[in-house]
């Protein structure tokens, strides 16, 4: 597939306008970052012959190759004149990583308009201005102005992020990194003067690496087009979105921040999202939590959850939270069949209760977890499994993680959690890296399980049988 | 103050029945842990003369001192015979840290009854059986059977924890440790054959070290007594509680777990908690989050929140979440006065919007945070401050933490958050250690702010003007 947006997300050649040799400059951070990519890099700066050991071009017109992408790392005032040279050189796409445009008032707005007018006249596509740009662990294209040493980047995976806000963009990348959520591409839209969420969604819809798309928006570039496009994407690929500015106060704040126009009836947004299969999140934590579940697991065919864990009290809280209407999962605790109970009785200790929650007690061992998972997964009355894995009990050891690898074939979606502090967080990360969407919080885990059920309901509604695999990794 | 429960929580002398010299035995973990306490320790085991370098007594009757506390670390079957000797020796209190009693069925129930009957005849109080016992960083009394190396203990502080579930007890301690929440005492009630939450609440009500009490219960030992007692405590000291088993499924799970009788109308629990000023939490994360806020901050006099941060998009999400009715804080974004806006204009960059959320932008510096905090705290229209501290911007450095120390005098409650991944978590921990209740999640931070407002409403309702200090640390 060749797509216009390949010049942005998979460029073969990149010029850095305003490349610098001093390490405290954005133009230097960018050269260093991009040298790690597979693209061919062309620093441009009239004052230098060599930057980071490679040739620096004095003028973009000196660059011998066709350019897919130019990154403009110059103050706003200087950028128009330089962009003209970029566009005249036939560069297919430009990213403006600096601020000082329409977000700053009338003068900046005029500057931005001049740039876009010229870009359109030459057929150059523009990301931004006022954007962190693009990061992809797959292509190693990284135009973020904060170096990776200061702001850790997530590993490669199947989640694509799109953000209208730079701070939310950075925050989501750092959160994804600390939660071991792998991403395919992340794109900052900035002032969205040209390239919008619509362009990006079109590209990502057909991108084989991307299994789920997460979106942070404060306004829509074209609400109707978004909904129509989403309708064609969500049957095959889930979209989770925040539409911030949903209250009066949030809307005022969004207006100061990205110039988003006032809240156009948040109920309408709700309805349109629902109708087009977009799952709505209300903060960055939910956005990543839900996207994580949808990226790693297929939908749940029903709302009956089996809980497997070793901590009795946590099982009680989980049962409450799973079934609660107001605050909670609005799901059901599965009723285990007699055959399941009999099979469990052969795996568990004599004193363990044979119910759901399945309580492995403090005598839990890795092989008991494995036995219980296999038995419960075969119960026709169970739609998904909540695995609460605690490593404290004396018989537990890391061999449980070897078993986890085999649970991909169990045929039911699994969500994971672990209770406690730092040990629990480490356990959650290990489960996550083995392909089970995992959360250091019971409520976040159950809310994400709910989303797998919502996804199943949506696919059933539109008559789509959904994916045949339940554990795509 | 001398209290019967001092023998449990502040013992001067402790016997360990079933002390052991092999490091894989509970009886050895206990000796080692308790040697760190300020109490005098008497290991008891007929087979040893010396354990961990101190004299081991063959019989409890050989111990020359009066004993405040005995810890029975023997299998259930052996413990009755040994307990008779303990009670006959006049020990004031005993903790049974082993399982195998009423939670195991009729035989264990009978055993437990015999123990309690004998204890009552001798005036010995009993914690448990089937409890992890007690942990206090203040007295260094630590009867938890999982060594601190495997299960990190929190530092000293002002939060008391009481749990009917052992696993929730350990989980809360580990969570408190990883969140830098300091605790005064934590008590596991176990089967609650004698000492109950009522005894503990009475003690903690008058304990000067404890500023907030968090409670995990699956059933009430005496619901009416609890509510009456709570009414006398909550005007001076907040109580946060989980009553698990609130749904049919949770109630069934609680019945298998602690034998809690079926859910006696969860609406009644809700009403009784509300009436007696107990704040209800629905999972362990909420329990600690709310208790953390109430321990470190005084109540908020109103619902008007000012947000100070440097990340525009996060400010928009925060505004939404603060004002949302269904999912959200059900609070209000404060309207800043003209005087506040004018003062802010002298501190912030020219391009920063002068509104709430106060957006320090990527140009934020420690002194701007300090200036904004002082200005906003003086606004009569602001009841509390949500501080979103991000260390990414280039001008930010650790000097901001020196400023934070001075914010205790600002006269308004503050809750803290930071957005992103590992750096955000480290920032949150630093704020927390400086006395600002802080959360690595916007929604958890705002929900906790809501609780400070709920506390203020409750105190107003009962005609209590509340604490004069807003930042007790």
Interface residues (C-beta under 8 A of the other chain):
Chain A: X104 X146 X150 X151 X152 X163 X164 X165 X166 X167 X168 X169 X170 X171 X173 X174 X175 X176 X177 X178 X179 X216 X218 X242 X244 X245 X246 X247 X248 X249 X250 X252 X253 X254 X256 X257 X258 X282 X283 X284 X285 X286 X310 X311 X312 X313 X314 X315 X316 X317 X318 X319 X320 X321 X322 X323 X324 X327 X328 X332 X333 X351 X353 X355 X357 X359 X362 X390 X392 X419 X420 X421 X422 X423 X424 X425 X441 X442 X443
Chain B: X104 X146 X150 X151 X152 X163 X164 X165 X166 X167 X168 X169 X170 X171 X173 X174 X175 X176 X177 X178 X179 X216 X218 X242 X244 X245 X246 X247 X248 X249 X250 X252 X253 X254 X256 X257 X258 X282 X283 X284 X285 X286 X310 X311 X312 X313 X314 X315 X316 X317 X318 X319 X320 X321 X322 X323 X324 X327 X328 X332 X333 X351 X353 X355 X357 X359 X362 X390 X392 X419 X420 X421 X422 X423 X424 X425 X441 X442 X443
